[in-house]
Amino acid sequence: MDAACHTGSPASCAIAVMGKASIPGKVKTRLVPPLTADEAVQINTAFLQDIVDNIDAAAQHVDVSPCIAYGPAGSEGFFRTLLTSRVSLLECALPDFGDCLHFTIETLLGRGHASACVINSDSPTLPTAALIEAARILAPPGDRAVLGPCLDGGYYLLGLKRPHRHLFERIDWSTERVFDQTRARAAEIGLPLVLLEPWYDVDDVSALRRLREELLPSSPRSDTAPIHGARHARAALARMLQTQGLAQRLADPVQDLSAPCHPVAG
């Protein structure tokens, strides 16, 4: 079901989270272990809520609106229960991930937005400034793209003003080559590309440990990095650490299984 973003005029920039409904065994599977399947569901739900909150925070500074491009098919009820009606829902359950991204951007631009961004569902502490900057980069006249690189080779955000299908062709999704290949596709069509600051996504144990230290530091933070507060993820992690033995599982080096960045998708 394709719900409109607003009852009035569309925001200049729509920002769509590529999200999955919280179904045990289907979400955040690369974090199991050390998480249990139920904990992975809780983390997935918290991340979705935090990322929508982050878009709302950006909306205090630029004209943006939140959307969830979701899967699997038929899971609208989960998102409508979880989120308020101001969040647009767009079912996006195509087999190919590149097709999902292109379909989402094409649909949002078709609604009348001047630009559209797709973002992952794995970066709950992404600084709000990155979302603000993306919208501002896309605002002036002229065609261009904005890309937020993931630390391990993917990307956490892609923003466009036109639905350039070529950007999603010949991409080795879920590998460390995604960012470089996307830059190459942009160069092939002469599309100006502006890069944001790199960030990380929480898709392996080391990243989960980093998230824990950012949100629940074991000692006073020595830096003042302006991360998004991610209150839902913070609460979920605190609960798991206190009552479900997650601290011990995170400390077990046997559980430290790394995986490549999964760009944009949850």
C-alpha positions in Angstrom: 0.0 0.0 0.0 1.3 3.4 -1.0 0.4 6.1 1.5 1.0 9.8 0.9 3.7 11.5 2.9 1.5 14.5 3.8 -2.1 15.7 3.4 -0.7 19.0 2.1 2.2 19.8 -0.2 5.0 17.3 -0.3 8.2 18.2 1.5 11.1 19.3 -0.7 13.1 16.1 0.2 11.7 12.8 1.2 13.9 10.4 3.2 13.0 6.8 3.0 14.3 4.2 5.4 14.8 0.8 3.8 13.2 -1.3 6.6 12.1 -4.8 7.3 9.2 -5.8 9.6 10.5 -7.2 12.9 10.0 -10.9 12.3 12.1 -13.4 14.3 14.7 -15.1 12.2 14.3 -12.5 9.4 15.9 -9.4 10.8 19.4 -8.5 12.0 20.4 -12.1 11.4 24.1 -11.3 11.2 23.9 -10.2 14.9 22.6 -13.7 15.9 24.7 -14.6 17.9 25.5 -12.8 20.1 21.9 -11.6 20.1 19.1 -14.1 20.3 16.4 -14.0 17.6 14.1 -12.2 20.0 16.7 -9.6 20.9 17.4 -9.0 17.2 13.7 -8.3 16.7 13.8 -5.7 19.6 16.9 -4.1 18.1 15.4 -3.9 14.6 12.3 -2.2 16.0 14.3 0.2 18.1 16.5 1.1 15.1 13.5 1.9 13.0 12.0 4.2 15.6 15.3 6.0 16.2 15.9 6.6 12.5 12.5 8.1 12.0 13.1 10.2 15.1 16.4 11.3 13.4 14.5 12.4 10.3 12.1 14.3 12.5 15.1 16.1 14.1 16.4 17.0 10.7 13.0 18.4 9.8 13.5 21.1 12.4 16.2 22.6 10.1 15.3 21.5 6.5 12.1 20.6 4.6 12.2 16.8 4.8 9.6 14.1 5.5 10.0 10.5 6.7 9.0 7.4 4.7 9.5 3.7 5.3 10.1 1.6 2.2 9.2 -1.8 3.8 9.2 -5.5 3.3 8.2 -8.2 3.3 5.0 -7.8 1.3 1.9 -7.5 3.5 3.6 -6.2 6.6 2.1 -2.7 6.5 0.3 -3.4 9.8 3.5 -3.8 11.7 4.7 -0.4 10.6 1.4 1.4 11.0 1.2 0.1 14.6 4.8 1.1 15.3 4.8 4.5 13.7 2.5 7.5 13.6 0.4 8.3 10.5 2.7 11.2 9.5 5.2 8.5 8.3 4.7 7.5 4.7 4.6 3.7 4.0 5.7 2.3 0.7 5.7 -1.5 0.1 8.9 -2.4 -1.5 9.5 -6.2 -1.7 11.2 -6.6 -5.1 13.7 -9.5 -5.4 16.6 -7.4 -6.4 17.9 -4.8 -3.9 18.9 -2.3 -6.6 15.4 -2.5 -7.9 14.0 -1.7 -4.5 16.2 1.4 -4.2 15.3 2.6 -7.6 11.6 2.0 -7.2 11.6 3.9 -3.9 13.4 6.9 -5.3 11.3 6.9 -8.4 8.1 6.7 -6.4 9.0 9.5 -4.0 10.0 11.8 -6.8 6.7 10.9 -8.6 4.8 12.2 -5.5 6.2 15.6 -6.2 9.2 15.8 -3.9 12.1 17.7 -5.4 14.6 15.1 -4.2 14.6 11.8 -2.4 17.0 9.9 -0.2 17.2 6.3 0.7 18.9 5.4 4.0 19.7 2.2 5.8 18.0 0.9 8.9 21.3 0.0 10.6 22.7 3.4 11.7 20.6 4.6 14.6 23.3 7.1 15.9 24.0 8.7 12.5 24.5 12.4 13.2 21.4 14.4 12.3 23.8 16.8 10.5 24.3 14.2 7.8 20.6 14.2 6.9 20.4 18.0 7.0 23.5 18.3 4.8 22.1 15.8 2.3 18.8 17.7 1.9 20.7 21.0 1.5 23.1 19.6 -1.1 20.1 18.4 -3.2 18.1 21.7 -2.8 19.8 24.0 -5.4 18.9 23.8 -9.1 20.8 21.3 -11.2 21.0 17.5 -11.2 23.4 15.8 -8.7 23.6 13.0 -6.2 24.7 12.8 -2.6 26.3 9.7 -1.1 27.1 8.8 2.5 29.8 6.1 2.6 29.7 3.3 5.0 33.0 2.6 6.8 33.3 -0.9 5.4 32.5 -0.3 1.8 28.8 0.3 1.3 26.8 3.4 1.8 24.3 4.5 4.4 22.5 7.2 2.3 22.0 7.9 -1.4 20.1 11.0 -2.5 18.9 11.9 -6.0 16.9 14.5 -7.8 16.1 12.3 -10.8 15.6 8.5 -10.8 18.9 7.4 -12.4 18.5 3.7 -12.9 22.1 3.3 -13.9 23.3 3.9 -10.4 21.9 0.5 -9.3 23.2 -1.6 -12.2 26.2 -3.9 -11.9 26.4 -3.5 -8.2 27.7 -6.3 -6.0 25.2 -5.7 -3.1 26.3 -6.6 0.4 30.0 -6.4 -0.4 32.8 -3.9 0.3 32.6 -2.9 -3.4 29.2 -1.2 -3.3 30.5 2.4 -2.6 33.2 2.3 -5.3 30.9 0.7 -7.9 28.2 3.3 -7.2 30.8 6.1 -7.7 31.8 4.5 -11.0 28.2 4.3 -12.2 27.7 8.0 -11.4 30.9 8.9 -13.3 29.7 6.8 -16.3 26.7 9.0 -16.7 28.4 12.3 -15.8 26.3 12.7 -12.6 27.9 15.1 -10.1 28.3 13.3 -6.8 28.8 14.9 -3.4 30.1 12.8 -0.5 29.0 13.0 3.1 31.2 12.1 6.1 31.6 8.3 6.5 29.6 6.5 9.2 29.1 2.9 10.3 26.2 0.5 10.3 25.5 -2.0 13.0 25.7 -5.3 11.1 28.4 -7.2 13.0 29.5 -7.8 16.6 32.3 -5.2 16.6 29.8 -2.5 15.4 27.3 -3.6 18.1 30.0 -3.1 20.7 30.7 0.3 19.2 27.0 1.2 19.5 26.9 0.0 23.1 29.9 2.2 24.0 28.4 5.2 22.2 25.0 4.9 23.9 26.0 3.4 27.2 29.7 4.3 27.7 31.6 2.4 30.3 33.5 5.7 31.1 32.9 9.3 30.3 33.2 10.0 26.6 36.5 11.7 25.7 35.1 13.1 22.4 32.1 15.3 21.7 30.9 13.6 18.4 27.4 14.9 17.8 25.8 11.4 17.4 22.0 11.0 17.3 20.9 9.9 20.8 19.0 6.8 19.6 16.8 6.6 22.7 15.0 3.5 21.7 18.2 1.6 20.9 19.7 2.9 24.2 16.7 1.6 26.2 16.7 -1.8 24.4 20.4 -2.3 24.9 20.2 -1.3 28.6 17.4 -3.8 29.2 19.3 -6.6 27.5 22.5 -5.8 29.3 20.8 -5.7 32.7 18.4 -8.6 32.5 19.4 -10.9 29.6 23.1 -11.5 29.9 24.1 -9.6 26.8 27.2 -8.1 28.4 28.8 -11.5 28.8 27.9 -12.5 25.2 29.4 -9.3 23.8 32.6 -9.9 25.8 33.0 -13.4 24.4 35.6 -13.3 21.5 34.2 -16.5 20.1 31.1 -14.6 19.1 33.0 -11.9 17.2 31.8 -12.8 13.7 32.5 -10.1 11.1 30.3 -9.5 8.0 30.6 -7.0 5.1 28.5 -3.8 5.2 24.9 -4.3 3.9 24.3 -0.9 2.3 21.1 0.9 3.1 19.0 -2.2 3.7 18.2 -3.4 7.2 
